[in-house]
Amino acid sequence: MTVALMWEARAVDGRGEELLAWARAQELPRVPLRRETFRAPQDRVLVITWWDAGLDAELPELPEPDAELASRAVHRWRFESVGPD
């Protein structure tokens, strides 16, 4: 089974590039099958990691950034792949 972990944070106004650099620099204790980083308007950063694991597996996740960098708590979701359409 493939599980995708999504991590999304919003930077303090004007600090989107810093948050992006911070997220990209975070190393996980295990290497996922795939990892991709995105940015969006309003200084948001999204990181998706793919794992060969069950939906409820204990997997490493990116931490919370410092409060001076993020404007709110990180949003996290897990999705189970149902295959290509």
Steps between C-alpha positions, in 0.01 A plus 500: 500500500619854432427780746551869430568733793420864439651780709382858438608818675442871450785740561484827685438773239803555280689191625379247244845448346647437846230245580556331165876479563440372854261225381738389225788477748313268740638147491294202598650204689381271216490567128150496345425349160454854375496851643376813326477860618255764373430867566178694463367853538479645851848363583380141535729197470387142440716189533372158391686181581408157364560182701462128449300454818153464645279800567553469876875426484736697718686721251738794539345839436636850464497694829325825578703805397580766758209728591694798362494337154151347482179697541301199625536136593594258222218310331563129446308236307551137401365348183493140380563450128215337310704474180493692173167590342 
